[in-house]
């Protein structure tokens, strides 16, 4: 594995090893470079985020660079985790979040990428343990998941404790209260 980044909160290690690019028994090894799964920067890979203080993996990201493996990952996630109430889709991107058995699954696809002259759809599935609040806050504070970060903050408030408060409940409350973000929460939301 190759060290990709080092911050106070985490160290990131990446790998293109096929045995690490498996999820639910399915291989996600691949590359945009024909006949070469290792590729030259256009390969599918996994990134493990390790907490330096205890040397444990708190999150990982499976990145797919190839259209076929991204489509397979989309299908697999929806089959294994089902419908989610956090689902945004535009012509260029999709963003979905599931929570199951103490794990958050953040999934993003991007179909604006052109690699080596070929249009592709990339995917990033980031799985974060609820026991890793730094990674969870870090990942849900920007990009296509910032709305989810706002939801998680709201969900922690005393009035929601011990109640079933879904993301859908959150955006409905935002709609009723005249959200400071205007229509932002509601544009591209998949009902």
N, C-alpha and C positions, 0 to 999 in steps of 0.2 A: 504494500500500500504506500501511497505517496502523500506526504503532508501537503495540504493545499492552503490551509490558513491557520493562524494562531492568534487568538484574542484572549483577553483576560477570562472570558466566560467559557471559551471552548477551543478545542483543536479539531480541525477537520482533516480527515484522511480519505482519499479517493482511491478507487480501484476499478479496473475494467475486466477483472478476472471473471470469466463466465460463471464459475461456481458461486460467486457473490451476487450475480445479477439474476437471481431467481426469486420469485414471489409466488406463493401458493403452488409450488411445483412447476411453474412456467418460466422458461428462459426469456430474459430480456437483453441478452447479449446481442450486439450488432453495431454496425458502423455505416456511415454514408460512403466510405471508401469501398468500392466493389472488391469482394474476395478477401477483405482484410478486417476482421473483427476488432483488431486493436486500433486501426485507423490512425488519423493524425489530428486529433482534436475534434473530430466529428463523430465520436463514438458514444455509445450508451455507457453510463458509468454509475457507480454508487458512491455516495459521500457519507461517511460516518462522522457524527459530531460527538466528541468525547469531552466530558467535564474534567478539567485538569485536577481538581481537588480530590476526586475519588476514582478517576481513570475509568469511568463507566460511560457506555454509549447512552446518550440521552435522546438522540434523534438520528434519523438517517434520511437521505434523499436518494431516490432512484430516478435518474435522469435518462430519458429516451430521446435520442436525436433522430431516429428513423421513423418514418411515417407508419410503417406496418407495426412496429413494436409499440408506438404510442397508441395506435388504434386498439391493439390487443390489451394494453394497460387500461384504457378507458373502459373497455368491455369487462375486464376482470374486476375492476373496482366496483362498477355498478352491479355486477352479479354477486360479488362477495359481501358488499356493504349496503346495497340497496339504495333506495331514494333518500336524498338528504334535503333538509330545508335550507341549507346554504348552497345555492347553485346560481351562479351568474354566467351568462353566455352572451357573447357578442360575435360579430363576424370573425374577429381576430383571436379571441381568448375565451377560455372557460375556466372557472374557479369553483371548486367544490370542497366542502369540509364534511367529514363524518367523525363521530365520536363513538368508540366501541371498546368495551373492556379496558378502560383506563388509557386508551391511546387515541390521539387526534390524528386524522389522516387529511392532510392538505394536498389538494391535487389541482394542478394548473396545466392547461395546454395552450400552446401558442402556434398559430398557423401563419405567422408573418415571416418566418425564417426561410432564407435561401442559403443553402450550403453547396459550395462547389457548383453553382449554377442550377441547382435542383431545389425546387420548393419542397419544404417538408413541414411536418407538424411535430413539435417537440412536446415533451411532457415532463413534469416534475412532481413526483409523489414524495411528500415529506411526512414522515411518521414521527410523532413526538409523544413521549410518555407524559401523562399528567403529573408525574413526579419530577418533571423537568421544567419548572415554571419560567426559568430564564429563556430557554429555547422557545417555549410557547409564546411568551411575550414578544420575543425577538421576531419570530416568524409571523405573528399576527398583527404586527404594527405597521406594515407597509404593503405595497403592491396590491394585488387582488384580494388580500385577506385582511385589510385594515378594518373593514366593516365588522368582520368576525371578532377582531380584537376589541372593538367598541362593545360588541355584544357580550364578550366574556367579562369586561369591566362592569357592565350593567348587571350581569347575572350574579356577581359577587355581592351586590347590595343587599342589605338586610331584608328588604321587602320581597325579595325573590328566593330567599333561602328556604329550603324544604318544599319548594314548589316546582312543578314542571314548567320551566320557562324556556321555550325553544327560540331559535333564531327568528322563526316566523312571528312568534309573539312579540319579539323585540322590534321587528320592522313595522308591525301593525301599530305598536305603541308610538314609534317614531312618526308614523303617518298621522296618527291622531293628534300628537303633540306639536305638529309642525316642525319636523326635524330641522336642525340648523344646517343640514346638508341639502335641504330642498329635496328634489327628486332623485338625488344621487343613489340613495338606498334602493330605489325602486326601478331604476333604469336597468334593463337587461337581467332582471330577476326572473328566474324560472319558477313559475307557480306550481 
